[in-house]
Amino acid sequence: MLSINRSAMTYVHQLLEDPQKFGVSISKLDNGCTVIDMGQQAKGGWLAGKYYALITLGGIAEVSFEPFPLDQFQLTAVRVVVDHPMEACIASQIAGWRLEARADAPMTSGPARALNRKNPDHYFDLITYRDHHHEGVIAIQTEDPISPKIAQMIAESCQLSPQNLYILVANNASLTTAVQVSARIIEQTLHRLDEEGFDINQVRFAQGYCVVPPLANDKLVSMGRINDALLYGGLASLIVDSEDKKVEDVISHITSDASNTYGQLFIEIYERYNRDFYQIPLDVHSPAAVQINNMRSGKSFLSGKINTDILRRSFF
């Protein structure tokens, strides 16, 4: 059986064996849980971002870098290739598990979500996959230290010993986060498909790329840029087995140009909704462009576009 935690742990062990190579730091909580700082206090970097993405994709995807020209600047894009999109993206990469009931509680991503039997998040209503493994890894994008209480709660929910739980952390302004968020281009597309009523289990294969934004120490600017990268600089390509009409009915609704906020920088949208992510309409969180090849009919469909004008305004 495919185990996303077992596969992801292959990359976790590489981090543990040579943390300096990846610019990460390793610490143990009092209960034995291992915390891997990949860009919170640690330096992080391109490799850390790549491994963060690989691990949160359940260790069953490929992640690489390629050029992304923008005017005279030569930026970098991250490319993600996935053969098991339900397991890699829906069961693992989506930040679907809210750790506490309060609205500003951190959301977790990563393969340990598929071990959570106590209170699985709603994305598991969409798929049948669950994982079984004696080790688990979760990722939390946060500036706060991980408490033993939170680690214990995660371990208990996943039926793990805390000594077998590994938690990745990075903050919003790190290069690690910029890379791993851009690597969410497929995940962003899949959740939009579901929100528009498309059966995401009909997605057989997926690949995509998204620009990695320039860094800024300002946390608000960084947050805006990493979201603009997906909204205006990301393309997802899916292969589905479906009816053409079902593809035609949704494809024009799942790209960012379908939103009433299109053309605005994400930081402007964020301010408009009182800096509350949960007030922002769902259609804002869409990829710039999507192309879908329907293997059943052989036809291909395209919606949206990379918007270099808005990327230029956001980044420079």
Backbone bond lengths (Angstrom), bond angles and torsions (degrees), N, CA, C in turn:
res aa  C-N    CA-C-N  psi(-1)  N-CA   C-N-CA  omega(-1)  CA-C   N-CA-C  phi
1 M - - - 1.454 - - 1.519 109.85 -
2 L 1.327 116.19 140.92 1.454 121.54 177.45 1.519 109.85 -67.85
3 S 1.329 117.41 123.41 1.461 122.12 177.23 1.515 108.65 -118.32
4 I 1.338 116.40 112.04 1.460 119.23 -178.71 1.533 111.44 -71.64
5 N 1.325 117.57 -28.24 1.466 118.60 176.58 1.528 111.32 -71.63
6 R 1.321 116.72 -41.45 1.461 119.27 176.59 1.521 110.61 -61.11
7 S 1.339 117.54 -43.69 1.463 121.03 -179.62 1.523 111.33 -66.81
8 A 1.330 117.09 -42.49 1.460 120.38 -179.68 1.521 111.99 -65.44
9 M 1.321 116.83 -33.52 1.468 120.06 -178.67 1.519 111.94 -64.79
10 T 1.321 117.79 -21.89 1.471 120.27 174.33 1.522 110.14 -58.42
11 Y 1.334 116.09 -41.77 1.469 120.67 179.41 1.528 111.44 -77.38
12 V 1.336 116.66 -34.56 1.467 120.03 176.90 1.523 110.38 -60.15
13 H 1.321 117.12 -43.59 1.466 120.18 -179.22 1.524 111.59 -64.50
14 Q 1.313 117.97 -32.76 1.468 120.00 175.69 1.525 110.61 -64.75
15 L 1.338 117.01 -39.03 1.465 120.35 176.06 1.523 110.77 -63.69
16 L 1.326 116.53 -43.04 1.462 120.64 -178.16 1.518 112.02 -66.21
17 E 1.329 116.64 -34.11 1.458 120.79 -177.18 1.520 113.17 -75.14
18 D 1.331 117.89 -28.34 1.465 120.21 -175.80 1.532 110.23 -147.02
19 P 1.340 117.79 66.26 1.466 120.08 -175.63 1.531 113.57 -61.76
20 Q 1.334 117.15 -34.00 1.465 118.84 -178.53 1.525 111.70 -64.25
21 K 1.303 117.48 -35.71 1.467 121.65 178.23 1.522 110.86 -57.48
22 F 1.328 116.49 -37.32 1.465 121.45 -175.27 1.525 113.04 -97.61
23 G 1.327 117.62 -0.82 1.453 120.71 -179.23 1.512 113.38 67.87
24 V 1.341 116.80 31.92 1.460 121.11 -178.14 1.523 109.59 -115.71
25 S 1.315 116.33 165.21 1.458 120.69 174.88 1.516 109.69 -128.47
26 I 1.334 115.71 149.03 1.457 122.60 -174.30 1.523 109.12 -116.56
27 S 1.314 116.89 134.83 1.454 120.54 175.16 1.521 109.43 -141.54
28 K 1.329 114.30 159.60 1.472 120.83 178.75 1.523 108.78 -117.25
29 L 1.318 116.16 134.77 1.455 120.80 172.67 1.528 109.17 -80.69
30 D 1.317 115.60 167.63 1.467 119.84 -177.48 1.527 112.48 -60.27
31 N 1.344 116.53 -28.40 1.468 119.15 -178.72 1.525 112.59 -88.36
32 G 1.339 117.43 3.99 1.456 121.43 176.23 1.508 115.38 96.99
33 C 1.330 118.61 -7.56 1.461 121.80 177.35 1.528 110.13 -64.77
34 T 1.337 116.50 140.84 1.461 121.76 179.50 1.524 109.95 -98.53
35 V 1.324 116.16 125.83 1.464 122.15 176.20 1.525 108.25 -107.43
36 I 1.333 116.17 127.24 1.463 121.73 179.72 1.524 107.68 -111.62
37 D 1.325 115.56 107.28 1.462 121.68 179.40 1.525 107.84 -81.49
38 M 1.345 115.92 112.06 1.454 121.52 -176.13 1.529 112.56 -108.81
39 G 1.338 115.82 8.21 1.455 118.67 -179.42 1.507 112.77 159.51
40 Q 1.320 115.85 26.63 1.456 120.59 175.45 1.529 108.44 -94.98
41 Q 1.333 116.60 -71.21 1.463 121.61 168.56 1.529 110.22 -99.86
42 A 1.311 116.27 -27.79 1.464 121.44 179.86 1.526 110.59 -72.25
43 K 1.309 116.14 161.27 1.478 122.36 -178.11 1.522 112.15 -65.98
44 G 1.324 117.46 -42.36 1.458 120.09 -175.07 1.515 111.46 64.07
45 G 1.337 117.17 -150.67 1.466 119.71 178.17 1.519 111.98 141.50
46 W 1.333 115.23 -165.62 1.469 121.13 -177.44 1.525 111.20 -62.54
47 L 1.339 116.41 -46.69 1.463 119.07 -179.01 1.525 111.11 -66.91
48 A 1.328 116.38 -40.79 1.463 119.78 177.95 1.528 110.08 -61.65
49 G 1.340 116.83 -42.11 1.462 120.04 177.94 1.511 112.20 -62.62
50 K 1.328 115.93 -41.13 1.466 120.27 178.32 1.528 110.87 -62.66
51 Y 1.333 116.50 -45.03 1.458 119.68 -178.37 1.524 111.67 -71.10
52 Y 1.323 117.00 -34.88 1.470 119.95 173.96 1.529 109.35 -58.35
53 A 1.337 116.24 -45.19 1.467 120.36 179.20 1.525 111.13 -65.33
54 L 1.322 117.15 -45.68 1.464 120.33 -179.95 1.528 111.39 -59.13
55 I 1.324 116.62 -42.55 1.461 120.66 -177.87 1.522 110.53 -69.55
56 T 1.340 116.97 -43.96 1.466 118.23 -179.65 1.526 111.82 -70.72
57 L 1.321 117.55 -17.57 1.469 121.55 172.02 1.528 111.69 -87.53
58 G 1.320 115.94 14.56 1.461 120.12 174.96 1.512 114.21 74.27
59 G 1.340 116.94 14.11 1.461 119.81 178.74 1.513 114.41 69.75
60 I 1.343 117.03 15.89 1.477 119.65 -175.26 1.526 110.95 -124.50
61 A 1.325 116.42 31.46 1.461 121.83 176.76 1.516 109.16 -134.83
62 E 1.319 115.34 170.45 1.460 121.00 172.91 1.522 108.22 -113.23
63 V 1.322 116.44 137.76 1.459 122.49 179.24 1.527 108.29 -129.75
64 S 1.339 116.47 128.79 1.466 120.53 -179.22 1.524 109.00 -144.02
65 F 1.328 115.50 174.72 1.460 121.29 -179.38 1.522 110.31 -119.79
66 E 1.339 115.63 151.40 1.456 120.84 177.63 1.527 108.75 -151.42
67 P 1.335 118.26 162.90 1.466 120.30 -178.99 1.527 112.30 -68.64
68 F 1.325 115.54 150.20 1.462 122.87 175.21 1.533 106.53 -137.00
69 P 1.350 118.22 90.14 1.469 120.27 -178.57 1.526 110.65 -69.54
70 L 1.322 116.11 136.73 1.461 122.30 174.49 1.524 107.56 -141.87
71 D 1.351 114.50 101.95 1.464 121.11 -172.42 1.527 108.59 57.40
72 Q 1.333 116.58 -130.29 1.465 118.84 -178.37 1.526 111.89 -84.15
73 F 1.333 116.80 -4.69 1.458 120.37 -178.72 1.530 110.64 -88.98
74 Q 1.310 115.30 145.61 1.460 121.74 175.45 1.524 107.68 -112.33
75 L 1.319 116.00 95.31 1.453 120.92 179.27 1.525 109.63 -88.96
76 T 1.318 115.73 -178.72 1.464 121.97 -179.27 1.517 109.14 -120.67
77 A 1.317 115.21 140.02 1.464 121.36 172.71 1.517 108.55 -113.31
78 V 1.320 115.73 150.03 1.457 121.18 172.95 1.524 107.82 -102.48
79 R 1.337 116.33 134.16 1.460 121.72 177.97 1.522 109.04 -112.53
80 V 1.337 114.87 135.31 1.462 121.74 -178.59 1.522 108.16 -122.93
81 V 1.328 116.99 133.19 1.464 123.31 178.74 1.526 107.76 -124.93
82 V 1.342 116.52 125.85 1.466 121.32 -172.21 1.526 110.02 -132.97
83 D 1.326 116.42 125.74 1.466 121.97 175.36 1.526 112.49 -96.67
84 H 1.332 116.90 -14.97 1.466 121.73 -179.60 1.532 108.03 -128.98
85 P 1.325 117.51 72.71 1.472 119.10 -171.91 1.524 114.62 -65.27
86 M 1.330 118.81 -30.90 1.465 118.89 179.70 1.525 110.41 -68.67
87 E 1.319 116.38 -44.57 1.461 120.00 -179.19 1.530 111.91 -72.27
88 A 1.331 116.43 -44.38 1.463 120.29 -175.07 1.524 112.48 -72.87
89 C 1.321 117.06 -42.90 1.464 121.17 -172.89 1.524 113.35 -97.45
90 I 1.330 117.06 -50.62 1.464 119.61 -175.60 1.529 111.41 -77.19
91 A 1.313 117.78 -45.13 1.466 120.69 -178.02 1.515 112.75 -80.17
92 S 1.341 117.64 -14.89 1.460 118.48 -173.40 1.529 113.18 -129.22
93 Q 1.334 118.33 -61.79 1.464 119.64 -165.73 1.526 114.93 -72.49
94 I 1.323 117.88 -33.70 1.463 119.85 -178.87 1.532 110.15 -60.20
95 A 1.319 115.34 134.56 1.466 120.54 175.93 1.525 107.87 -81.58
96 G 1.323 116.08 84.41 1.453 120.73 -171.59 1.513 115.35 -111.00
97 W 1.333 117.89 -13.44 1.457 121.31 -173.70 1.523 109.58 -100.43
98 R 1.347 116.67 107.05 1.458 121.66 176.01 1.522 108.21 -82.78
99 L 1.328 116.29 124.81 1.456 119.98 -172.01 1.525 113.55 -74.97
100 E 1.337 116.85 -26.43 1.459 120.34 -179.71 1.523 108.53 -137.56
101 A 1.313 116.65 166.15 1.458 121.09 -175.06 1.524 113.06 -74.21
102 R 1.330 118.51 -23.14 1.467 120.26 -176.75 1.527 111.05 -67.14
103 A 1.358 115.06 152.57 1.468 121.24 -172.97 1.515 113.29 -63.37
104 D 1.347 117.44 -32.74 1.459 119.70 -176.81 1.526 112.58 -95.44
105 A 1.318 116.80 14.87 1.465 120.52 179.91 1.524 110.09 -65.98
106 P 1.343 117.11 145.30 1.467 119.23 179.88 1.517 112.26 -65.03
107 M 1.337 114.86 147.24 1.465 122.25 176.06 1.520 107.92 -103.68
108 T 1.309 116.63 140.38 1.457 120.35 -179.53 1.521 111.04 -108.52
109 S 1.317 114.52 150.39 1.458 121.74 172.20 1.520 107.60 -128.67
110 G 1.322 115.62 173.37 1.447 118.96 178.06 1.517 113.04 113.32
111 P 1.313 116.61 166.20 1.469 121.26 -170.48 1.516 115.23 -66.90
112 A 1.326 118.78 -21.49 1.468 118.56 178.58 1.524 111.57 -64.33
113 R 1.339 117.90 -17.87 1.473 119.71 173.45 1.524 110.66 -55.60
114 A 1.318 117.03 -34.54 1.465 121.15 -177.68 1.525 112.64 -79.02
115 L 1.337 116.94 -2.63 1.467 121.70 173.80 1.519 111.72 -99.08
116 N 1.325 116.10 -10.95 1.459 121.32 -173.98 1.536 110.33 -71.90
117 R 1.331 116.38 105.56 1.465 120.90 179.03 1.531 111.81 -98.28
118 K 1.329 116.17 -18.94 1.459 120.41 -174.30 1.523 111.85 -75.39
119 N 1.335 116.51 -47.20 1.471 120.59 -179.71 1.524 110.13 -148.76
120 P 1.343 117.10 67.47 1.471 120.07 -179.56 1.525 111.10 -60.49
121 D 1.336 116.24 142.93 1.461 119.59 -178.63 1.529 110.54 -74.05
122 H 1.317 115.75 167.12 1.469 121.14 -168.63 1.524 113.77 -67.00
123 Y 1.334 118.48 -17.54 1.466 119.52 178.74 1.527 111.83 -64.16
124 F 1.330 116.92 -22.41 1.464 119.05 179.17 1.527 112.02 -77.41
125 D 1.323 117.02 -6.42 1.459 119.38 170.10 1.527 111.23 -72.47
126 L 1.342 116.81 -17.55 1.464 121.48 -174.95 1.525 112.90 -89.64
127 I 1.323 117.00 -19.97 1.465 120.85 -173.35 1.517 109.92 -133.94
128 T 1.319 115.68 164.25 1.467 120.07 -179.97 1.523 112.05 -97.74
129 Y 1.321 118.37 -12.94 1.463 121.32 -172.58 1.528 111.44 -67.40
130 R 1.338 115.66 135.37 1.457 124.05 166.95 1.520 106.97 -137.90
131 D 1.311 116.03 152.55 1.461 118.99 -178.20 1.524 110.22 -107.55
132 H 1.327 115.80 157.62 1.459 123.24 174.87 1.523 107.03 -137.62
133 H 1.322 116.30 114.34 1.462 120.32 179.11 1.525 108.05 -160.88
134 H 1.338 115.41 153.24 1.464 118.98 -176.90 1.524 113.03 -84.10
135 E 1.338 117.91 -7.61 1.463 122.29 175.29 1.525 108.87 -123.47
136 G 1.325 115.78 151.64 1.457 119.28 179.12 1.514 111.33 -144.64
137 V 1.329 115.48 151.05 1.467 120.72 178.89 1.521 109.00 -133.32
138 I 1.321 115.04 135.78 1.460 123.22 -178.53 1.526 107.94 -130.83
139 A 1.324 117.53 156.04 1.464 121.57 -179.36 1.518 109.30 -127.64
140 I 1.341 115.93 137.28 1.461 121.50 -179.08 1.525 108.19 -131.73
141 Q 1.325 116.40 120.04 1.463 121.88 176.96 1.519 107.23 -86.48
142 T 1.323 116.44 101.50 1.457 120.41 -171.95 1.525 110.57 -155.06
143 E 1.319 115.42 156.88 1.456 121.37 173.03 1.519 111.25 -98.27
144 D 1.309 117.08 -8.50 1.462 121.51 -174.90 1.524 111.01 -92.59
145 P 1.337 116.93 148.98 1.467 119.59 175.31 1.528 110.69 -66.78
146 I 1.311 115.64 151.89 1.460 121.17 178.30 1.526 108.81 -84.23
147 S 1.313 116.43 125.33 1.459 120.31 -178.98 1.527 110.38 -87.44
148 P 1.337 116.93 151.51 1.469 119.03 174.44 1.525 112.26 -57.34
149 K 1.339 117.55 -31.48 1.463 121.15 179.78 1.524 111.12 -63.26
150 I 1.354 116.59 -45.98 1.470 120.63 179.00 1.524 110.07 -64.66
151 A 1.338 116.46 -44.01 1.461 120.06 179.85 1.526 111.08 -61.13
152 Q 1.336 116.91 -41.18 1.459 121.08 179.44 1.517 111.00 -63.94
153 M 1.348 116.49 -40.43 1.463 120.35 179.64 1.524 110.77 -63.98
154 I 1.349 116.99 -42.73 1.458 120.71 178.34 1.533 110.18 -62.70
155 A 1.324 115.64 -47.05 1.473 120.09 -178.58 1.531 111.13 -59.88
156 E 1.327 117.23 -45.13 1.459 120.26 -179.43 1.523 111.24 -64.88
157 S 1.318 117.66 -40.89 1.464 120.68 179.38 1.522 111.28 -63.02
158 C 1.341 116.14 -32.46 1.467 121.33 -178.41 1.524 112.70 -94.82
159 Q 1.337 116.49 4.47 1.469 122.38 -179.29 1.527 110.91 55.75
160 L 1.339 114.24 45.77 1.459 121.44 179.40 1.517 110.05 -117.65
161 S 1.308 116.02 151.61 1.454 120.24 164.22 1.533 107.68 -71.53
162 P 1.341 119.46 138.55 1.471 119.87 178.52 1.527 112.92 -54.86
163 Q 1.321 116.99 -29.40 1.471 120.27 178.70 1.525 112.10 -66.20
164 N 1.342 116.36 -17.13 1.464 120.76 179.82 1.530 112.61 -105.95
165 L 1.342 115.95 14.50 1.449 120.64 177.59 1.525 110.28 -107.68
166 Y 1.326 116.22 134.45 1.467 122.95 180.00 1.528 108.39 -124.01
167 I 1.327 116.15 128.80 1.463 121.57 -176.72 1.525 109.63 -119.66
168 L 1.347 116.03 122.76 1.455 121.75 175.36 1.525 109.02 -92.31
169 V 1.339 116.85 140.29 1.463 120.21 176.58 1.532 109.65 -135.02
170 A 1.336 115.03 148.53 1.470 122.45 173.44 1.516 106.94 -159.99
171 N 1.332 117.63 153.66 1.464 119.30 179.72 1.522 110.94 -101.95
172 N 1.335 115.80 170.75 1.461 121.95 -172.24 1.518 114.19 -62.28
173 A 1.337 117.03 -31.41 1.458 119.98 -172.39 1.528 113.49 -90.82
174 S 1.316 117.65 4.59 1.472 120.38 -175.23 1.524 111.30 -86.36
175 L 1.334 114.98 155.31 1.466 120.27 173.70 1.521 110.31 -63.68
176 T 1.321 116.50 -36.09 1.466 120.25 176.67 1.524 111.17 -54.24
177 T 1.334 116.61 -47.38 1.462 120.31 -179.24 1.517 111.67 -67.35
178 A 1.330 117.35 -40.64 1.464 119.89 179.04 1.525 110.60 -57.98
179 V 1.326 117.04 -41.89 1.464 121.13 179.97 1.528 110.83 -68.70
180 Q 1.345 116.38 -49.39 1.474 118.37 -173.17 1.517 112.13 -70.48
181 V 1.333 118.23 -28.25 1.459 118.99 176.05 1.532 110.23 -70.96
182 S 1.323 117.71 -43.61 1.470 119.93 176.90 1.517 111.21 -61.00
183 A 1.328 116.43 -29.56 1.463 120.76 178.12 1.523 112.87 -73.54
184 R 1.343 117.68 0.87 1.462 122.00 178.68 1.529 112.45 -93.26
185 I 1.315 117.90 14.99 1.462 121.45 -174.47 1.532 112.06 -60.15
186 I 1.326 118.06 -38.45 1.473 120.03 178.60 1.524 110.05 -71.63
187 E 1.321 116.32 -46.07 1.470 120.85 178.30 1.529 110.88 -54.83
188 Q 1.343 116.56 -44.20 1.463 120.06 -179.45 1.532 111.14 -60.95
189 T 1.324 115.92 -37.45 1.459 120.69 179.93 1.522 111.64 -70.86
190 L 1.318 117.46 -40.54 1.459 120.88 -178.66 1.525 111.79 -65.30
191 H 1.321 116.99 -42.11 1.464 115.65 -178.72 1.522 111.23 -70.83
192 R 1.339 118.14 -28.21 1.464 119.46 174.52 1.535 111.22 -69.38
193 L 1.323 116.79 -38.01 1.467 119.71 176.15 1.525 110.50 -59.33
194 D 1.324 116.03 -45.32 1.464 119.25 179.62 1.522 110.92 -63.03
195 E 1.321 117.39 -42.43 1.468 120.70 -178.81 1.528 112.22 -63.40
196 E 1.337 116.34 -25.08 1.468 120.52 178.21 1.528 112.61 -94.41
197 G 1.346 117.15 7.04 1.454 120.74 172.87 1.510 116.21 92.30
198 F 1.332 117.88 9.68 1.467 120.74 178.73 1.524 109.34 -86.48
199 D 1.320 117.18 138.15 1.463 121.70 178.34 1.530 108.68 -75.28
200 I 1.318 116.19 104.57 1.471 119.36 -174.55 1.516 112.31 -68.37
201 N 1.326 117.92 -15.68 1.463 119.29 176.93 1.525 111.82 -67.96
202 Q 1.326 117.04 -10.91 1.460 120.69 175.00 1.526 112.46 -81.94
203 V 1.336 117.52 -5.14 1.465 121.32 175.85 1.518 108.33 -81.71
204 R 1.336 116.04 118.59 1.465 120.38 -175.49 1.534 112.83 -94.46
205 F 1.327 116.87 -42.33 1.458 121.74 -177.69 1.528 107.79 -142.12
206 A 1.334 115.82 156.46 1.463 118.38 -179.40 1.517 110.13 -151.97
207 Q 1.313 114.44 147.69 1.456 120.37 170.17 1.518 107.52 -150.93
208 G 1.320 115.72 158.89 1.456 119.03 -179.77 1.510 110.85 -169.69
209 Y 1.322 114.39 169.24 1.455 118.75 174.40 1.521 108.88 -142.83
210 C 1.343 114.27 156.56 1.456 119.75 -178.43 1.518 108.42 -153.04
211 V 1.332 115.74 139.69 1.453 121.03 179.12 1.530 110.04 -65.50
212 V 1.328 115.51 145.05 1.467 122.15 172.85 1.524 107.13 -97.22
213 P 1.332 119.15 121.52 1.463 120.60 -173.58 1.521 113.04 -73.43
214 P 1.332 117.27 157.82 1.465 120.45 171.07 1.528 110.11 -61.80
215 L 1.326 115.68 148.88 1.460 120.65 -176.85 1.526 111.55 -83.64
216 A 1.318 115.54 156.42 1.462 123.05 172.45 1.523 107.27 -148.66
217 N 1.335 116.98 139.53 1.454 119.58 179.33 1.525 112.70 -69.58
218 D 1.331 116.66 -21.53 1.451 121.13 177.00 1.530 109.14 -68.67
219 K 1.336 117.04 118.57 1.468 121.02 -173.28 1.527 111.96 -65.37
220 L 1.342 116.76 -35.80 1.461 120.04 -179.45 1.524 110.80 -69.71
221 V 1.331 116.55 -42.31 1.469 120.84 177.38 1.529 109.79 -62.55
222 S 1.321 116.64 -43.58 1.469 120.35 179.50 1.522 111.32 -60.84
223 M 1.331 116.20 -44.81 1.461 120.30 179.07 1.526 110.56 -60.19
224 G 1.329 116.39 -42.60 1.456 119.72 178.59 1.511 112.65 -62.80
225 R 1.313 116.15 -44.24 1.467 119.76 -176.72 1.522 112.55 -67.17
226 I 1.342 117.22 -40.17 1.470 117.53 -177.49 1.531 110.64 -68.41
227 N 1.338 117.07 -29.79 1.467 119.14 175.37 1.527 111.48 -75.97
228 D 1.347 117.45 -38.29 1.462 120.17 175.86 1.519 111.37 -60.87
229 A 1.340 116.87 -33.06 1.462 120.35 179.08 1.521 110.92 -58.24
230 L 1.330 117.11 -44.31 1.461 121.05 179.05 1.525 111.89 -72.46
231 L 1.328 116.28 -44.38 1.465 121.14 -175.74 1.517 113.36 -65.80
232 Y 1.344 115.82 -35.31 1.462 119.83 -171.49 1.529 113.57 -124.60
233 G 1.336 118.05 -6.33 1.460 119.90 -176.26 1.507 114.76 -133.89
234 G 1.351 117.57 23.80 1.465 120.31 -178.32 1.516 112.70 -127.59
235 L 1.321 116.65 137.39 1.461 123.14 178.43 1.525 109.18 -125.17
236 A 1.339 116.18 127.99 1.459 121.73 175.19 1.518 109.60 -110.44
237 S 1.325 116.31 137.17 1.469 122.19 177.00 1.523 108.30 -120.45
238 L 1.326 115.49 120.62 1.459 120.58 -176.41 1.522 110.76 -117.85
239 I 1.326 115.99 147.00 1.461 122.45 169.22 1.515 106.68 -112.68
240 V 1.333 116.06 122.01 1.462 121.04 -175.61 1.529 110.09 -122.47
241 D 1.311 115.22 162.28 1.464 122.52 172.02 1.522 106.23 -121.76
242 S 1.335 115.90 95.02 1.455 120.58 -169.98 1.528 109.98 -151.14
243 E 1.314 115.83 -173.65 1.457 121.91 171.41 1.531 108.45 -91.64
244 D 1.321 116.71 140.67 1.464 120.08 -178.77 1.524 112.02 -55.62
245 K 1.324 116.83 -39.99 1.455 119.55 -177.33 1.527 111.49 -62.36
246 K 1.318 116.94 -36.72 1.458 119.85 179.52 1.530 110.82 -65.83
247 V 1.323 116.64 -36.29 1.462 120.31 175.89 1.527 109.84 -69.06
248 E 1.320 116.09 -46.18 1.463 120.98 -179.26 1.531 111.55 -60.16
249 D 1.329 116.73 -34.46 1.467 121.06 -176.66 1.528 112.64 -69.28
250 V 1.341 117.06 -25.19 1.472 118.03 -173.22 1.522 114.54 -113.45
251 I 1.309 119.06 -24.51 1.457 119.14 -165.86 1.527 113.24 -62.32
252 S 1.313 117.69 -34.26 1.467 119.30 -179.38 1.525 112.61 -78.47
253 H 1.334 116.83 -5.98 1.463 120.47 -178.55 1.524 112.86 -101.34
254 I 1.325 117.99 -8.00 1.469 119.69 -170.43 1.515 113.56 -105.79
255 T 1.335 118.32 2.32 1.454 121.00 176.13 1.519 109.66 -102.54
256 S 1.313 116.55 157.82 1.460 121.02 -171.20 1.522 113.17 -62.96
257 D 1.345 117.74 -24.59 1.464 119.36 -179.21 1.525 112.72 -71.19
258 A 1.343 117.99 -6.27 1.459 121.08 176.05 1.525 112.27 -84.38
259 S 1.334 116.77 -11.55 1.457 120.63 -177.49 1.522 111.40 -84.03
260 N 1.331 116.41 148.68 1.461 121.17 176.11 1.524 112.36 -66.66
261 T 1.314 116.82 -16.11 1.461 120.82 -179.24 1.532 112.24 -92.50
262 Y 1.325 116.84 1.55 1.469 119.59 -174.91 1.533 110.91 -56.60
263 G 1.321 114.58 137.66 1.459 120.72 -179.20 1.508 113.05 99.02
264 Q 1.331 117.13 -17.24 1.460 120.65 176.42 1.520 109.76 -88.71
265 L 1.330 116.00 147.22 1.451 119.96 171.95 1.525 108.77 -68.75
266 F 1.320 115.96 149.81 1.460 118.56 -177.82 1.521 111.22 -61.27
267 I 1.320 117.44 -35.47 1.463 119.48 -179.82 1.525 110.57 -62.48
268 E 1.328 117.33 -32.85 1.466 121.50 176.69 1.530 110.46 -69.06
269 I 1.321 116.10 -41.77 1.467 120.53 177.62 1.529 109.90 -63.62
270 Y 1.309 115.91 -43.14 1.469 122.45 -179.93 1.530 111.11 -58.99
271 E 1.323 116.05 -44.59 1.466 120.21 178.15 1.526 110.94 -66.71
272 R 1.322 116.19 -38.70 1.463 120.82 -179.26 1.521 111.55 -60.27
273 Y 1.342 116.83 -33.02 1.460 121.37 -179.76 1.529 111.52 -103.36
274 N 1.338 115.25 33.69 1.468 123.02 171.05 1.531 113.56 58.24
275 R 1.334 114.86 33.85 1.469 120.97 177.28 1.533 111.86 57.37
276 D 1.311 115.74 34.70 1.464 121.28 179.45 1.528 108.33 -120.07
277 F 1.329 116.49 106.67 1.459 121.15 -178.16 1.526 111.89 -55.25
278 Y 1.325 116.53 -33.03 1.455 120.14 -172.11 1.526 112.34 -80.20
279 Q 1.335 117.25 -8.52 1.458 120.47 173.13 1.527 111.85 -90.53
280 I 1.323 116.88 -17.93 1.460 120.99 -177.30 1.531 109.43 -70.23
281 P 1.327 118.85 129.95 1.476 120.70 -179.36 1.525 111.84 -56.63
282 L 1.321 115.72 146.28 1.458 120.90 -176.70 1.525 112.11 -60.21
283 D 1.365 116.91 -34.12 1.461 117.99 -175.41 1.518 113.37 -71.07
284 V 1.337 116.87 -9.68 1.468 119.31 174.52 1.529 109.93 -67.54
285 H 1.312 116.65 -35.48 1.467 121.56 -175.31 1.534 109.62 -84.72
286 S 1.315 115.39 69.46 1.467 122.20 -174.73 1.523 109.96 -128.70
287 P 1.328 117.47 155.94 1.471 120.41 175.49 1.524 111.02 -76.38
288 A 1.324 116.01 159.69 1.468 120.15 178.43 1.520 111.79 -66.26
289 A 1.322 116.69 -41.00 1.463 120.53 -175.20 1.521 110.15 -147.52
290 V 1.335 115.09 147.71 1.468 121.49 178.24 1.514 108.62 -138.24
291 Q 1.324 115.86 135.17 1.460 120.22 168.99 1.523 108.31 -124.57
292 I 1.330 114.61 136.59 1.465 120.97 -176.04 1.522 109.37 -126.27
293 N 1.320 114.80 124.83 1.465 122.29 172.79 1.529 107.68 -101.47
294 N 1.323 115.61 118.04 1.459 120.17 177.81 1.523 108.57 -91.14
295 M 1.320 116.61 106.85 1.461 120.75 -175.61 1.537 111.45 -67.33
296 R 1.333 117.56 -22.74 1.463 120.51 -179.24 1.528 111.38 -67.27
297 S 1.329 117.06 -41.30 1.464 121.04 -178.54 1.522 112.94 -105.02
298 G 1.324 116.35 -18.51 1.462 120.34 -175.71 1.518 113.72 85.59
299 K 1.329 117.77 -2.01 1.455 121.42 -177.96 1.528 111.07 -84.85
300 S 1.338 115.57 154.67 1.456 121.83 177.69 1.521 109.96 -124.55
301 F 1.325 115.59 149.33 1.460 122.74 -175.14 1.522 108.58 -133.71
302 L 1.327 115.94 149.41 1.467 120.85 -176.36 1.518 109.55 -140.71
303 S 1.336 115.82 141.03 1.459 120.83 175.20 1.521 108.73 -146.46
304 G 1.349 115.90 148.83 1.452 121.43 176.62 1.510 113.16 79.25
305 K 1.336 115.86 -177.21 1.454 121.61 179.59 1.523 109.87 -162.71
306 I 1.322 115.57 158.12 1.458 121.46 169.79 1.524 107.64 -71.53
307 N 1.321 117.48 125.97 1.462 121.13 -176.69 1.528 109.49 -106.86
308 T 1.320 115.53 93.80 1.465 119.98 -176.60 1.524 112.05 -70.20
309 D 1.327 118.13 -27.66 1.466 120.17 179.15 1.522 111.00 -61.74
310 I 1.322 116.80 -44.92 1.465 119.43 -178.68 1.526 110.37 -74.20
311 L 1.331 117.74 -36.50 1.469 119.39 175.47 1.529 110.64 -59.71
312 R 1.301 116.22 -41.23 1.451 121.15 179.39 1.536 109.91 -61.48
313 R 1.321 116.72 -43.61 1.461 120.90 -178.98 1.538 110.87 -67.33
314 S 1.326 116.44 -38.76 1.449 120.61 179.72 1.529 111.99 -70.26
315 F 1.315 116.55 -44.39 1.462 120.42 -170.12 1.536 113.44 -85.96
316 F 1.338 117.11 -31.25 1.452 119.08 -170.50 1.527 113.55 -124.40
